[in-house]
């Protein structure tokens, strides 16, 4: 411990400001010693004046006890002059020992030492050997979700913050953090910007523009991903030099609109992985309703594979005995031709426009996400109504209705009684939970899609009645992961991913059906890539060979279990 303290003291005294503070502290101590000596001499003079004589040690003892306000009282003056001198010594001790000394020590010694300790916990650079890392210039819950995904895939990251206290808080929470000014090129040199895989800039539009310009002063190579809050910022951030600029709120709105089921007769494609398409189809009003998976014979009739089912907001991997109910939503994997064949094979009761329901889709909330949903529905020629309580927004569009989404009369005016789907888009998760419960009570059979601002509220929204939930953070995370490793992962909905994995040595030269991946991990194999060929919905008798790649579907827990049980082979130079 003494060695550690000595090393810390040596490090502290090496800096210029610390040496300056040390001189100030030394001068103060010398002044105290001068006063202490002066008062001891005067003590002897006054005692001689009163006809008494004491040793020098006694004089030092009296001065120390008086200045420190201990005042044992065993030695006192008898004259008024002596008592007046005692008062001066006492007040001097109060001022210099009890007030100024602690303040001086804290201000010029302890505080700099503590700051040096804190700076050592929050470094200003990373090791020079660090490469292929991701730099984040902003931290919030969205960034925390991204960091968890980066760690899952073994990608090094570092969070750059400008405030020391925030850096210390993040460090204590286990994050890898560096302190530095966001607009200083030297900061990014210390972060090995030239060797970085990507810089994720999620600050506000003005700060992001400055950060991008600063990065481009020293690196034209590094990939940057930026979020634009305003439409006008798209061009500005691109001109500043950002590689990829997204409006993630609009992307979220379009993603929510794509989840609308039961509006058109065709299956709804929600993801694409090379030639592999993932689609969702409601079983309601089709010949599939009431049958088991084995009885449906989907693979035999259409070539598609049911890789999952949604039931009341929960995703399951189906078995041969899984029964398809009225509320079941099938998750299908296949080529475009196979899905087209499936669409021809099913039949629903539809209106003259091919819609399952003649009612409009009801969108609750007309903010940026709600407006993006409305634009996407309009482009697909799907009737809709948006409920928005802000007058300025509600008056912009004929399909917007001014009023509260919690008002039953407003919802009836919007067409909730005939709506095939309700999309909740407000940024307030508490309100979204309330609206999900309320709408589920009004329409037990309707599809409810909700936005989640915070990932921790996703399960609550499902319990409240939402069939599907999508969050801003998961959409952003998946987009960035696709940019880092293109076509490695594809988010279908909250917590459900399609991902690509190099074949683990543990699976080499084994028959697909024999390894029982679905039963052991909860993931389904939807395609196998052999050389340049992607075999979609592979035959269970296929033999897995070295250098094959698997494309799988599963929820986040199943994906993690698969990567732990069947790790990809180590990369070689």
N, C-alpha and C positions, 0 to 999 in steps of 0.2 A: 504493500500500500504506500509506504514511504517513497519507494522508487517511482511509483505512478505519479504521486503528487509532485515529486521533484521534476519529473519529465514534463508535466503540465506547466509547472512554474517556469521552467526553462523555455518552453514553447511560447508562453505568454510574454516573457520579457524580451523575446527576439523581435517583436513587432515595434515599429516606431512609436505608435500611440501608447503602447504599454510602457515603454521606457520613459516617455514623457510623464505619464501618470505616476510611475515609480518615483521620479524626482520630486514631484509635488508631495507625495506621501512622505518621502524622506525629509523634505524641508519642514513639513508639519511636525514630524517626530523630533527634529532638532530644536524647533521652537518650544515644544513641550519640555524637553530636557533643560533648555535654558531657563524657562519659568520655574521648573522644579528646583534647579540649583539656586536661582535667585531667592526663592521663597525660603529655602533651607538656610541660606546665609542670613536673611533678615530675621528668621526665627531666632538664631543665636544672638543677633544684635539686640533684639527686643527683650529676650530673656536676661541678658546681661544688664539691660536697662532696669529690669525688675529685681536684679540682685540674685538671679539664679543662673546656673551653668549646667549645660547638658552636652553629651557627646555628639559628634557629627552623625552617627548612625541614628541617634534619637531624633535629631533634626530632620533627617530624611524620612524617618518613620512618621513624625507628626505631619509633615508636608503631604505625604502620600495618603494618609488616612483622612486628612482634611479635604484635599482636592478630590478624592474619590467619594466624598460625602459619607464615608463610614463613620468617622467621628467617634472614636471609642470613648473620649472624654477623660482619659487617664492623665493627659497633659493639657493644661489650659492656662491662658493668660489671666492675670489679676487686674491689669490696668486697662483703662478704656482704649489706649492706643493699641495695646496687644489684641483686644477684642475686635477693634476696627480692622486690624491686619488679618485676623482670622476670617472676618466676613469677606474681605477682598480675595483671600486664598480660596474660600469656599465657592464664591461665585465664579472665580476663574476656573475651578475644577468642573463646575456644572457646565460652563460654556465650552471649555476645550475638551474635557474627557467624556462627558455624557452626551454632548450634542455634536460638536464639530468632528471629534475623532471617529465615531461610528459612521457619520455622513461621509467623511473623507475616505474612510476605508471602503465603504460600499461603492461610492461614486468612482473612485480612481483605482480600485484594486479588485474588489469582489465582482462588480458588474462587468468590467472588461473580461475577467476570468470566466464568468458565466457565459458571456457572449461567445468567447472563444470555444468553450465547451459545446455550445449549441451549434456553432458553425462546423465543428468537427462531425456532428451528427447529421448535418444537412450539407453535403459537399457541393462544390461549385464546378465540378468536372466529373467525368467518368473515365475509367481506364482506357488508355490509348488503343488497347487491343479489341475494344468493343466494336462490333460490326453487325450489320443487318438488323439493327434495332429500330424500334418505333418510338418517336418522340411525341409526347402530348404537351401542348402549351396551355392547357386548361383542365381543371379537375372539377368534376361534379359526379352525380350518380350515373350519368350516361358514360362518362369516362371510366368509372369504376366497373361498369358492365363490360366495356371493351377490354379493360385490363384483365378481367377474369378469363375472357375468351383467348386473349394473347397468351396467358400463362398456360391455358389448357393445351395450346398447340406448341408450347415451348418457345415462344417468340419473346426475346428480350425487349423490355420497354423502359422508359424513364419519363417521369413527369417533371416538367419545368415550371417553377413558380417563382414569382418575384419577391414574395414576402417570406421572411425567415420564419415567422410564427406558424404560418400555414404549412411550410415545409416540415417543421418539427412535428406538427400534428399528423401530417401524412406519414412521416417516418415512423412515428409511434404506432400508427395503424398498420405498419408493415409494407408500405409502398416504397418503391425505389424512386427517390426524388432528388432533384438538383436545384439549387438556388441560383438565380441569375436574372438580369434585366431582359425582358422580352424583345426590346428593340436594340439590343447591343450585339453586333456581329460576333464579338469575342465570345459571347455566351454560347453561340452555336458551334464555334470552333472547339470549345471545351466539351461539347456534346458529340464530337466526331461526326459532324453533319454530313461530310462527304462519304462516310461509310454507312450512314443510316439507310434503312429500307424505306422509311416513310416518316413524314411529320404530319400529325393530325392537329388541325387548328380549329378549335370549337369556341373561340372567343367571340365577342360581338363584332359586327361587320367592320367597324372603324379600326379596332385593335387588330383584327385579323389581317386587314390590308397592310398595316404597318409591319406586322410580323412577316408576312410573305415577302414584302420588299426587302426587309432585313436579311432574310434567308437567301434571297436571290443575289445579294451582294457578294456572297461567298460560295454559293453552290447553285449551278444550273441543272445539276443532275438529279438531286434528291426529289422524290415524289412527295407532293403535298396534297392533302385532302382538307377542304374548307367547307364549312356550313355557312350559307347565306340566309339571313333572316328576311331581308327585303329583296324584292324583284330587281331593283336597280343595282343591287350589290353584286349580282351575278357577273355582269360585264366588268365591273370595277375590280373584282377579285381575280378575274381571268387576266385582265390587263396588268395587274400587279405581279402576275407570274404563277398563280396557283395551277397545279396540274389538273386537279379535279375539284370542281365547285358544285355542291349539291344544295338543293332546298329540301332538307329532310322532312319538313312538315308537309310539303306538297307530295313528296314520295310516300309518306305515311297515308295521306288522304287517298292517293291513287291505289295503294295497297289495300286499304279498307274497302274501297269500292269493288275491287276484284274479288272480294270474299263473298259478295252477294250471291246467294244460291237460290234456286227455284224461281228465278226471274225469266231466264231464257231456257228453252228446251235442251240446248246443248250442254255438254259437260263444261265446267268452268276451269280453264287451265290457270294454275296458280304458280307454276314454276317450270323452268326449262334448264336441263343439264345436258349440254350438247344436243344429241338427237332425242334424248329422253325427255318426255313431258310428264308432268305431274298435274293431275286434275282432281277436282272435287265434284261429286254428284250427289244431290239429295235423293234418297230412295222413295220419298213420298210420291204417291200416284204413279208408280211404275210396277211392272210385273216382278221386280226384285223384292218388293215388300212382302215380308212374311217368310221368305226362304232363308235357308242357311247358306253359308258360303259355298259348301260343297254342292248344294242343290242348284245354285245360280250358274255354275259351270262357265264363269266369265272368261277364263283363260281359253277354254275350248271353243267358245262361241265367237269371241271378239279378239282374243290375243292379249287383252289387258290383264293386269294383275292387281287385285285389291290388296294394297300394301298396308292399309290402315283404315280405321273407322273412327268417326267422331260421334260421341254420344253425350249430349248435354254438356258440351264444352270439354269433355275428356277424350284424349286420344288413346286408342288401343290397337295393338297388333292382333288382327283377327285369326281365329283358328277355323278349321273346317266346320265346326259346330256352331260358330258365331251366327246368331240369327239377325237378319236385316229387318229392322223395325221402321215404323213410319218416321221416327225422328232421326234415323241413321243417316249420316253423310259418309259416303264412300270416298276413300282416297285411292285413286287409280294411277298406275304407272304404265306407260306405253308410248309407242310412236304416234305421230299425227294420224297415220292411216288407221292404226288400231283404235284410237279414240274416236275417229270418224265412224268406224264400223260399230263401235259401242253406241254412239249417238243414234245410228240408224236402227239399232236393235232394241232400244228402249222406246216406250211410248208413254206420254203423259197427257192428261187433259189440259188443253191450252186454250187461250182465247184466240181471236182472229189475228193478233200480232205475234203469236207464238209464245206468249207469256203464260206462265203457270197461274199467275194471279193478275187480275185487272186493276189492282190497287197500286199506288205509287210507293216507292221506297221512301221511308221517313228518315230524315237526317236531323239529329238533335244537336244543334250548335252550328253557327255560321261563321266561325273564325277561319283562320288560314287552312286548317285541316278540313273543316266542313266545306269550305269553298272548293278545295281540291277534290273532295268526294263528289260535289255537285258537278264540277266540270267533267270528271271522268264518267259519271252516269249519263250526262248529257251527250258526251261523245259516243256512247254506246247506245244512244236513243232509248234509254230507260227512263220512264216517268219517275219523278221524285218530288218531294217537298222538304224544304229546310225550315226548321223552327229556330228562330233567333230573336232574343229579347232586345238587342240593340237596334234602335230605329234606323241609324245610318246604314247599317249593313242590310237589314231586312228590306229596305226600299230599293236595293240595287237590282233585284231580279224578280221576275213574275212568279217564280216557284218558291220564293222565300215568304214565310209567314211570320209576322211580328207577334211575339208573345213568349210566355214562359213554357219550357218543355215539361214543367211539373203541373201544368194546367190541363186537366182532362179535356176541357172544351177545345182548347187549342190543338191538342193531339187528335181529337175527332175531326176537327177542321182540316188537319193535315192528312187525314185518311188512314189513321192507325188501324181502324177496324177492318180494312181490306189490304193493308200493307203486307207484302211477303217478307219484308226485312226492315229492321230498325237499326240505324247506325248512330252510335253515341260518340261524339267527337270533341267534347269540351276538354279543357286542360286540367279541370279540377276532378281528381279521382273520387273524392267523396261524393260529389254531385253525380258522377258517372255511376257509382255504386247505387245511389238512391234511384236514379232513372232506370237502371237495369231491373231493380226489384219492382219498381212501379210499372214498367212496361210489361214485364213478365206476368204481373197480376192482371193487367188489362188484356194481354194476348198470350195465353199459355203456349200457343202453337207457332208463334212467329219466330223467325231467326233474329237474334240480337247480336250485333257486332259492336265491340266497344274499343275505344282507345284507352291505353293506360299510360299515364305520365311517369309513374314509378313502378319498377318491376315488382316491388313487394306487394302491390295491390292487385297483381294479375290473378292470383288464386281467389282473392276476395271477390273480384268481378265475376269469375266463373261461378262461384257459389251464389252470387246475387242473381244469376240467371243468364249471363252472357254466354252465347254459344262459342264465340271466338273473340280473342283479345289480342291486340297488337300494340306494341309499345315503340316509342320513338327510339329508345336506347337499343333495342334488339335490331331494329331496322338499320340503324347507323352501324352497329357492330358487324352485321352480316355484310353490308356494303363494303366496309373497310377490309374485312377478311377476304372478300372476293378480289379486292384490288391487290392485297398482299400475295395471296395464293389463288389466282384465277381458277374458277370452277372447282374449288376445294370444298366449299360449303355453300348451301343455299337454304335460307330460312323460308319455310312454307307458311308458318304461322307461329304464334308465340310458343317457344319451346319445342317446335318440331322442325327438324333439319334434314336435308339431303346432303350427304357429304361423301367425298372421295378419299379412299385410303389405299396406299400401296399394300400389296399382299404381304401379310405377316409370315415370317418363316414358319410359324406354328401351323399355318394352313396350307403350306406347299404340298402338292401331289396328293391332295385329299379331294374326295367327292363332296360337292356342295351340300347334298342332303345329309351326308354322314356327320358333318361338323356341327350341325344344328345351331347355327348362329342365332336364329330367331329365339329359340328357347333359352339359350345361355345368356344373351345380352339384351334381347328386346328389340334388336335392329333387324330389318328385312333387307336382303340383297335384291336390288332392283335392276342392276346391270353389272356385267363383268366386261372389262376392257382387256382384250388380248391383242397385243401389237397395236395396229391402227384401227381395229374393229371394236365397236361397242355393241356387245350382245345384250339387248334389252330383254328383261324378263327371262333370264337364262333357264335352261332345262335343269332341274334339280340333279340330274346325273352328270353335269359338267364337272370336269376335273380342273381344279385350281392349280395353276402352274406358276413357277417363279417369274417375276416381273409382270404378273397380272395386276390389274387394279380393280378394286371393288367399289361400286357405288351403292350406298346404303341409305335407308331412311329410318329415323327413330327420334325420340324426344331427347332432350339434353342429357338426362340421366343415362339413357341407353347408349348414347354416343360416347359418353365418358367411360362407361363400363366396357364398351367394345375396344376403345383405344388402350385401356389398361390391360385387357385380357389378350388382345391381339395387336401388340405394338408394331408399327411399321418398321421395316428393316433399316438399319443405320445407313446413312448416306456415305458414299465413298467418293474420293476425288477421282 
